[in-house]
Amino acid sequence: MSIKCAFVSLGCPKNLMDSEVMLSTLLKHDIEIVEEDIHADVVVVNTCAFIESAKQEAIDTILDVNWLRENRHLKGIVVTGCLSQRYKEEIFELMPEVDAIVGVGDIEKIAEAVEYAYKNGGKKDVPKYSCVTLPENAPLGGDRVVTTPEYSVYIKISEGGDNRCTYCIIPYLRGKYRSRTIEDIVAEAKEMVSLGAKEIILVSQDTTRYGLDLYGKESLSTLLDELCKIEELKWIRILYCYPEAITDELVETIANQPKVVKYIDLPIQHINDKVLKMMNRRGNGQLIRERIALLRSKVPGIAIRSTVIVGFPGEGSKEFAELAEFLKEVKFERLGVFTFSCEEGTPAAKIKEGIVSEKTKQRRYDTLMQNQYTIHENFNKSMVGKTLEVVCEGYDKASGVYFGRSVYDCPDIDGKVYFSSKQRRLKDGEFVNVKIDEVLDYDLLGEVVL
């Protein structure tokens, strides 16, 4: 009888891809994967530890899973990902519920950890299992069990990071930047397409840095050109781009390659030069403005998603006002706002002056989100009367309409398009033209047109 294992994957798409590689490894070791943790002998929790809220989510999830051991037949809990990498010395003492930990560079050991937890989970007279080495030991690529819908898949083009933003713990957990070869990425993309993928979403800690370590220059444009040669591939979406690396060549590729959707994720984090310098961000406010203007001028109709941080040490009323005014001017089509999280082990944690209170952080967050709601609403209203290409993702029986995404929407983080189809039934993953009739808060409503 094989071990039954369930997976809980927390955090970003990059973490999800690690989970998919680990799922493949478990299957190769004849460990059965079950969808519901209530049916599992062992549960693996792949954690994020980027900010305090992510750490708390990981801890709460582990405690929830432990309920199954106390009330069901669960035998073991394995923790992987950033939490195990970051707290490898403390995790067993702080969380005795955990039976085994695996570091981000050691995911190939997941089957060994699961088998150990199955045999020894909960026993007080045996040592815990720990395999946490250098993050650079992590494999680049590898076989995966795709857990997203088959028509839309993520591909990780590199691992680690070299940017060293003062607030970010990721380079310490994921190691230096390492690019995969173009040939390896294209081969994986072709395999995904042969299995039904129509949309590929490129992810990395910094996609615009891709290839610098391998080829001596930033090579995202070259990679995109090669991916666009895959015939059955329809959409290529790019996430995690840094403003300073938005080159003329990359913008031309986005503008001229029809398979590259006119959508880019461009986290700026702030616009004030003083705050950007304290964050150790490359470039300055003027550079950010120039890159956005370049994208807008060369790629008409492009939707730009960005993220900003409020409450970073040194962000006074003046600096925040500059950020708020800039966001009103630039009108990002999509925006995420985060309050600064002081993470131990980062340079920002050592800053003692200009500390912003939690109350002020929240007030600034609320202000930006309220402003962005109006910007987003106006953008959605501009879509009324237009026809958008939409990938169908399902059918909502309660409302009697289909739902999906346009080129302006990334899975899980952006809005939806809800639409009716009077002509025929649609399949998940099918692309249709939808004429937009109404705005539904952050979403759109329309009807399929021929």
Secondary structure, DSSP 4 states (H G I P E B T S, - for coil): -PPEEEEEE-SSHHHHHHHHHHHHHHHHTTPEE-S-GGG-SEEEEEE--SSHHHHHHHHHHHHHHHHHHHHS---EEEEEEHHHHHTTTTHHHH-TT--EEE-TT-GGGHHHHHHHHHHHTT-TTSPPEEE---GGGS-SS------S-TTEEEEE-EE------TT--HHHHH-S-EEPPHHHHHHHHHHHHHTT--EEEEE-S-GGGTTHHHHSS--HHHHHHHHTT-TT--EEEE----GGG--HHHHHHHHH-TTEEEEEE---B---HHHHHHTT-SS-HHHHHHHHHHHHHHSTT-EEEEEEEE--TT--HHHHHHHHHHHHHH--SEEEEEE----TTSGGGG--SSPPPHHHHHHHHHHHHHHHHHHHHHHHHHHTT-EEEEEEEEEETTTTEEEEEETT--TTTS--EEEE-SS----TT-EEEEEEEEEETTEEEEEEE-
